[in-house]
């Protein structure tokens, strides 16, 4: 038994708003054949091997933005202070005074230690992540 189907026809002469002056041929999208392998390849491109399809871990509210930004700002301010101390140590007033030069060197070393402490916070902050 042969089945017959009615063909659905559309009227292609419907008017459209062509205010941009773009020709009709540029606006028409022709259907393309999609295979299962196309869908599978698309899925593989989206999936990340390291996270097994899971969303990235989140940190509790104040630590996700406010705390991290404050810590980052502190690190940058410490770097600015270190640069300032190097500049100050080159000043002839400090450079010629042995006691002042040692004091500037001590401040510089303490600023370096403070930066190392801030860098060590990374492991503690990573432990706050909620999977």
Protein Blocks (a to p, Z undefined) as FASTA:
>chain_A
ZZddddddddfkbccddfnopafklmpccdddddfklmmmmmmmmpcfklnopacddddf
klmmmmmmmmmmmmmmmmmmmmmmmmmmmpmklmmmmklmmmmmmmmmmmmmmmmmmmmm
mmmmmmmpcZZ
